[in-house]
Amino acid sequence: MLYFVGTGFDSRRIQVSQLAHADFLALPQKINMNKPEILKKIKDSTLFSLEEKTELIELLNHNKRYGLVWEEKTENAELELLDKLPVLAEDESKAIINKINKNVPNHILIEGDNLHALTSLCFTHENKIDLIYIDPPYNTGSKDFKYNDSYVDKQDAYRHSKWLSFINKRLKLAKRLLKSTGVIFLSINEEELCQLKLLCDELFRDNYLATFTIKVRHEDRILKGDKDFHEVVEYLLMYRKSDKHKTTKRIRDNSSIADYIYQVKELIKKPKTIVCGKKIVHVFQPGEYEVIKSPPSKTGLKKINIRGSIKEGNSSGRFYMKYLEKNEGKGFLFKVPDMGNDGTGHRYFITPKSDKRVNGDYFQGIPVDIEDTKEVPYPNYFDFEEDFNSAGYEGGIEFRNGKKPLAFLQKIIEMSGCKNNSSALILDFFAGSGSTMHATMECNDIDGGKRQCILVTNNENNICEEITYERNKRVICGYTNPKGEKTEGFASNNLRYFRTNFVGREHTLKNKRQLIQLSTDLLRIKENCYTEIKGAKNIRIFNEAALFLIVVFDDIAIPKAVELIQRLSNKSKIKIYVFSEEHDPYTEDFYEVLDKIELCCLPDAIYKAYQHVLPKKMRTSVEEESNSFINLSI
């Protein structure tokens, strides 16, 4: 259930089932009314432990103006993480590798629950992602959103709470993955638009950028006849990680001279003069000048109407409003010296010729420092109706559940700034048919870039293997679409297929050794180093171009590892991961090669990466239903 309150709890969870008690159920609504009374009730209550009382009092003292409150619902995927650590394991039988060109981007497809995958990515890609795009379930109540293996329908009283609980956990992890300059785009429809906007406002604070309206279907193409209104648009939210992100703008041609079609001819030699500030201005009354239209030319003038922001937004507008607007009469021409940067040495202004016009105009020549292009902001509305209608043919795979067109995703890549970043990292953890990876490879094909894409999806109804993987396999290898048209593949790309796996979370020696054995693929992803070369017992070596990755599984193998490192001629640091029961990477044992390596001990590095993202273990039974509340204030 959702609540909008004047003051409520903050985003920390209260794992206290007794909050359902009548005395505390209305707690948020009473806080402003009689806070001392509420504090006394908490202190005197026998329902709470000392720790729970402390947390409640902290929440009461953390006053906020208003917010979005929902009832937190336990999720099975999160409960698994109470006792297990997620890792990623490659299915090498599904790898699509360019064996001719070694210098191509490695794209990653992860099969598994995206909560588990995102947790693993917090080790491999924290603060590394340039762009995240997601198209989450819209929670329409029409079997598009599953929570704990059951579809959520419109009759479910906790429908919105379940969806918010679900998306909140994943967005918190996603934010950790973004670079400080990174951005996230989220597709949504009206069912959860308002809730998602409030949630993201809290998570990303003051870093909201835009809400785009996207036309996705024709107004006469009715999906269901039982609706009161026909939905033809969806929405796209855009947030940045921090103010270090610089907004990308559209590049427009600025070389045209089509508007420079006027010439001003002075008909008298000694016009009247007036003083405006420190300038001596020549005044021509009607009949003493002539404005002539002529073909566009580099010596022509452009007429600009002085209205709106121009009145205060530039020096010409401000000068006109201050000195000329009410000076003289109708249709007067003013020649102001030493104004503008068009090389003419002056600027002409003209007052309205009749009462039918309110604003004046000025004439400007082509600026001497004009550039051939200019930047203009993107609109917050896009019409992709035709692209959505034809998206079914893209990628050579049929997918009926919200397939996003390539043109739409290319626009997102463009607006994110990744079009100008040839090495960008792009993530989509609601992968669907895999359109985001297809768009990334298409972008690389256009400009020769090496952008990488990470996709995450479960394998419900074999979607990962038969839709997401198969589509991008065809995109790389080439395919024939349903119309019989052959499409050449984007061969300069690698695709690697991973599945989520688990290791016991308790820090036992057995679990530690199992974790380092199963974490090798995590390390390969983290270092973007996949090709294995000959190592030695308890040593695995991977190489990619000038990069070397060495994993030492037992400290007894360190002398051999040092010997192998000494044979390698490498200008960049060799990354060494070594198993250690404690926190010591055996720096002294590597003293002979310290200048060539960067040391890291395992599994300590993984435990540290996970410690802030794994759910905290609760003392109460996980079977107990918690009626904890979350408040997202804005």
N, C-alpha and C positions, 0 to 999 in steps of 0.2 A: 504494500500500500504506500502511496505517495502522500506527503504532507508539505505544504508551504507554510512556514511559521515565521513569526516576527523575530524570535530568537530561539536558537536550538543548539544541539550538540554539534561539536565539530566533527571532522572526518575520521577521528579515531573511533574504533569499534569498542563497544562495551559488551564483553562476553558475559553477560549477567542475565540469566533467564528470568530472574525475579522482576525485571523491569515491566513485565506484563501485569504486575500487581496494580490494583486500582489506584493506590496512592501515588504511584510513580508513572502510570501510563500517560497522565496529562502533564508530566513534568515540564516539557518544553514550553507549553502554553502558560505555565505559572511563573516561570523564572522572573519575568519582568514585574509581575504583580507583587510577589512577596519572597524575595530571594532569601532573607534570613530564616524564614519559616521552613523553606525547602531544605536549607542547609541543616537545620536542627532535626528535621525528619530523617535525613540521611544519617546523621551522627547517632541518633537514638535508635535507629532501626536494628532489628536482630536478623533481618533478611540477608544482609550483606557481610562479607568478610572485610577485614581492615583494608586489604588491598583494593577491593571493589569500592569501598567507601572513598578511599583516596582518589581513585580514578573519577568517580562521579563528582566529587568536589572540584577536581581540576577542570572537568568539563563545564561545570556551572560557572566557574570563574573565567572561563574562556568565552566571554560574551561576543556574539556576532549579531549583526542586524537582522538578517533574514537568510533563508536558504532553502535548498531542496532536500527533503528528508524522506528516506525510504526504509523499509524493513529489510535488513540484511538476511539473505537466504543462503544456507550452506550449499556448497557445490562439490560434487564428488571429485572432480579433477583437482580441486584444492586440497581435499582431504588426503589424497594420495601423496601429496608433497609433505605431509606431516611426518612420514616415515621413510620417504624415498627421495633420492636426488636424481633429477633427470639428466640424461646424456643423449648424444646423438650417434647413431651407428649407420655407416654407409652401406647401401646395397649396391655393390660394385657391378652387379649384373645389369643394372639399369643405367649405368654411366654412359653418357654420349660424349666422347672425347675426340677432339681434332688431333690426329696423330701426326699431321704434317706441320701445322703451325702451333708451336708450343706457347706462343705469347698471345693467348686469347683469354677473355674473361671466363671465370668459373661461376656459373649460376647454380643456386642451391634450391632444391625442392625438399621440404621436410614434411613427412607424413606423421601426423600425431595431433593430439589436442594442442591448440595454440597456446594455452596457459603453460603447458610443459615446455613447448618449444621456445617460447619467449623467455622463460626462466633460463634455459640453456644459453640462449643468445645473450643474456646479461653477462655471461663469461666471455663469449667470443666477440661480441659487437657492442659493448657498452660505449656510448658516446662516439659511435662510428657511422651511424646511418644518416644520410643526407635527406632522404625523402621516405616517408611512410604514407602509403595509400591503403585504406581499408573500405570494404563494402560489407559491413556486418549485417546480420539478419535484421530486417526492419520491424520485427515483432508485430506483424499485422494480425496475428491470430489465425492465420490460414496455413498452418504447418510449415512455417518458415523458420521457427526458432525452437530449438530443443534445449531443455534444461534438465540435467541429470537423466538423460536418455528418454525424456518424455516431451512431446510437443506441448507448447504453452498456447492455450486457446483464449478467446476473448472473454470467456466466462471465469477465467482464473483471477481471483481477487488480488493475487500477488504478481500478476503479469508484468507490470512495469518494474516492481521491485526486483524480480528475478533477472529481468533484462539489464537493469542498472548494476546489480551485483556482478553479473557476468561481464559486462563491458568495462566497468570500473577497474576490476583486477587487471585486465589486459592492457588498458590504457596507461596505468601506472608503470607497468613494465616497459611498454613501448616508449614512454617518455625518457626512460633511462637510456634507451638505445640511440636516441637522436643525438647528433652533434649539437653543439651550442648554436650552430648556424642552420640546423635542420628544421624541416617543416613537416606537418602532418595534414593530410586531407582525409575527410570522412564523408562518405556518401550516406544519405539517410532520406527517409520520406517523412511525411507529417506525423506519423504515428509516434515517433520518439524524438522528433526534431527539437522540441523545447527542452525535454529532459537532457538530451545529449549536449545541447548548447550550455545549459547550466553546469553540467558535469565537467565539460571541457574548460569552462570559465574558471572553475575551481582548480582543476589540475594544472592548467597552463597560466593561471593568474592573468596578468595584463598583456598576454601575448596573442589575443584573438586578432585575426587579420580580416576575415571576410566570410560572408555566407553567400554562395553563388546559387542562383536559381537555374536549373538545368531542364530545358524542355526535352522530354524523352519520348513523347508520342503525340500523334495528331489529335486535335480536340474531337474529331468525329470517330476516332477508333476506340470504341467502347469495349473495355475489358469485361466488365460485369454490369448487367442491366439493373441490378438491385441496389445500386448506390444512389444516394441523393445528388452527389456531384461527381463529375468525372475528373480523375487526377491526370494531368498531362505533364506535370513537372515533378522533379525530385530536387534535393538540396545537397550542396557540397560545402562542408565547413572547412575552414583553413586556419590553422594555428601554427605559430613558430615556437621553438624551444626557448629562445631568448631574443633580446633585442640585437644580438649579434647577427641575426639573419637580416639581409638587405633585400627588400622586395624587388622582384623582377618586373620590368615594365615592357610593354610592346614596343618594338622598333618600327617606326613608320618613315616612309620616304619624305625627306624634307628638301629635296632638290628642285621641286616643281616651281615654275614661275607663272603658273596659270592665273594666280590672283593679282599679279602685278600688271594691271591693265589701265592705270590712270596716269594722266599728266596734268599738272597744274600750271596754267599760263597766267602770268601777271600782266594786266592790261594798262597799268599806270606805273610810272617810274618813281613817284614820291608819295607813297601812301601815308596815311596817318600813323603816328606811333604812340604807344602807351608803355608805361613801365609796369611790369609784373614781377615783383620780387626784385631781383638784381638783373633782370633781362629787359632789353628794349625790344618790344614786339611791334611788328608791322601789322596794320589792320586794313583789310580790304573789304569794302562794303559791296553788296550785290551790284554787278555791272562793272566792277573794277578787276575782276578775275574771271577765269573760265576753267572748269574741270572737264577734261577731255578723256573719253574712253578710247583706247587704242589696243591693238593686238598685244599679247603678253610680251614683255621684253625685260632684259636685265636692268634697264634704266627706268622701268615703270614703277609706279607706286601702288601699294595695297591699301585699300580703305578699311579701317577697323572701327567698328561701332563702340562707343564708350558706354558700356553697360555692365551690370553685374559686378563681378570681382575686378574687372579692369579699372573701375572707378577708383579703387584703392590699391589695386594689385601691382601696378607699375607706375613708373615716373610720369609717363605721358598722361595717364588717366588722372593721377593726383594733381598734376599741373592744371589740367583742364577744369577739374571740379573746383579748384581753389581760386583760379584767376579768370577763367574764360566763360564758364557756364552762364553766368548772368551778366556778362559784359556786353556792351553794345546792343545788338538786336538780332533779328532773324537772318539766317543765311550769311553771316559775316565770316570771312576767312582771316585766320591769324597765322602769321609766319614767325615762329619762335626760333631764335638762333641757338646754336650750340646744344642741340638736343638730339638724342638718338645716336645709333652707331651704324647708320647706313651710308655714311660717307658724303651725304648731301650738305652737311653743315647746318641744317635747320630741320624743323618739322612743321608741317601745315596742320592746322585745326580748323574745323568748320562747325558752326552752330546750326541747329535745325532750321530748315527753310520755312516751316509752318508749324502751327500748333498741333498738327496731326502727329508730329514726331516729337519725342521727349528727349532723346539722347543725341549728343553730338558725335562727330567722327574725327579721326585723325588719319593722315596719310604717311605711310612708312615705306621706305625703299628696302631693297634686299640687304640684310645685315652683312657687314664686311666679314664677320667671323662665323657666318652661318655654316653649319655642318650638313652633310648630305642626308643624314638621318636624325630622328629625334625620338625621345622616349615619351610614351603616353600610357596612362594607367589602363589596366584591364577592366572591362565592364564586369558587373556582378550578375550578368545574365548571359547564358549561351544557349543557342538552339542546336541541339544534336539529334533532333527528331529523325532525320533520314539515316544517320549513323546507327542509332539504336535499332531502327527497323531492319537494317542490313547486317547487323553484327552477327547474326546466326551463321553466316558463311565464313566468318573469319577463323583462321586456325585449322580449318578442315575438320572441326569437331562440333557436333550438335550439343547445345547446352541451353535448356529452356528456363533456367532459374536466374534471371537477372544478369545475363552476360553483358559486360560493359564493352563498348566499341573502342577500337584502337585510337580513333581520332580524339575521343574524350580523354583517354589516358595520356596521349601525346600532349594534349593541352595542359594536363596536370604536371607532367614532366617539364614542360616549358615554363609554366608559372612558378614552379618550385625553384627554378634556376638550374636544374640538372641538365637542361639542354645545353647549357654553356659549361657544364662540368663533365668532361669526357670520362672521368674516373669515379663518378658518383655511385654510391651504394643505395639501393632502393629496396624497400621491404613492403610486402603485402601479406598479412597474417590471416586474412579471410580470402584465400586465393581463388576459390571458385573454379572457373575454367582455365585460369592461368593467364588472363589477358595482360596483366601487368608485366610479366616476364616477356611476353610476346612484344609488347610495346617497347620495352627496354632494348631488346635485340634489334627491333626495327630502327630505333634511334641510333644504335651503334652502327647499323648498316649504312645509314644516311651519312654520318660524318666520320666513320672509322674509329669511334670511341670505344672505350673498354669499361663501360658501366656494368655493374653487377647487380643482379636481382636475387632476392631471397623470397621464396614463397612458402607459406605454411597452410596446410589444410588437413582435416582428418580424412579417413578413407571410408566414410559412411557411403554405402551403396557403390563402393569401389571408385569413388569420384577422384581420388588422388591418382590411382594407377591408370584408370581408363579414360579420364577426362583431362585433368591437369597435366599429368606426365605425358600422355599420348599427344596432346595438343602441341606442347613445346618440343617434343621429339620431332614432330612433323615440321614445326617451324624451322628447326635446325637442319633437318635432312631433306626438306621439300615435300610437297604433297599436291594432290589434286582435290579441289573443293567440290561440293555437291553439284555445282554447275558444270563440272567437267573441265574447269580451268586449272592449268598446271601453275603452281607457285614454286619458285626457286627457293631453296632453303638458305637460312643465314648460317652458313657453315663455320664462320669464325667465332664460334661460341662453344663452351663446354657446359654440360648439364650433369649435375651430381645429385643423386637421390639418397636421402637420409630418413631414418625412422627414429622416433623417440624410444629410449630405453631407460632402465632405472637401476640404481645401486642403493643399498641400504643407507639411510641417512645417519645412523649412529656412527660415531668416530671410532670404530673398532679397527684393529689391524687388518682383519679379513676384508672389511668394507673398503679400507684405504687401498689395499692392493687391488681389489676388484675395480675400484674407481679409476686408478691409473691405467689399468689394462683397457677399460672401456672408454677412457677419455681421449685416446689417441686421435679419434676422428674429430673430437672437439678442438684439439690442438691444431689439426690440419686446417680446419675451418678458420680458426682464430688467426693463424699465420698465413692463410691463403697459399698453402704449400702442400701439394697432394702427391707428387710422383715419388714413389719409394725407390731408393737405391740401396746397394748392398751395405749392410751394417755389420753387426756381430751379435753374439749371445747377449740377451738383455739390452740390446741397443737397436733402435730403429732410426733410420735416417731418411729424410724427405728433402727433395730439391725442386725448386721452381725458379728457373732463370738464375738470378744471382742470389737467391734466398735459400738458406739451408735451415732445416729444423731437425734437431736430434732429441730423441726421448730415451732417457736412461732409466730402466725399470728396476735396477738394483744397484746399490752403492758399490758393490764389489766389481761392477763393470766400469767404474769411473776411470781407472788407468787406461783401459782399452779405448774409452771414449776420447781421452786426451790425445792418445796416439792417432786416432782417426782425425781429430780436429787439426792436428799439426800437419796432416797431409793435404788438407783443404786449402786452396788459395782463394780467399774470398775478401773482397774489399769491405762489404757490409758485415755487421755483426751477425754471428751465427747464434740462433736462438736455441738454448739448451734447457730442457725440462728434465729434472731429476727427481726420482722418488726419495722422499724423506719422511720418516715417521714423525718428525718434529717440524720445526720451521727453518731448518738449516739446509741451504742448497749446496753445502760442501764447497764453499768458496775456496778454502785453502787447498783442497785436492785438485782444483783447476788452476792453481796459481801460474803454471807454465803457459797457459793460453788465455788468461783473463783479458788480455788486450784484444782478443778475437771474438769473444763470446758475450752473450747476455744471459745470465743465469736466472732460473726460476724454479722453486721447489714445488713438487706435487705430493699430495693433493691439496696442500695448504692454499695455493692460488685459487683453486676452484671453491674451496670452503669460504674463502674471503669474499669471492664474487657473489656467492649465493646467500651469504648471511643476512643481507638486507632485503632480499627479494622472496625468500621462502616464508610461508606462513608460520607464525609462532605456534608452538605446541600449547594446547589448552589443557588445563588441569582437569576440567570437567569432561565427562564422556562426550564424544563427538556425536553420539546418538541424541543427546539432549538438544532440543530446538532452542536456539537463541533468539530472543526478541530484541536484539540490539538494534539501535538506530544509528543511521549515518546522517550527518548534516553537512551539506555542501553550501557554505555561505559564499556570497559574491559581493 
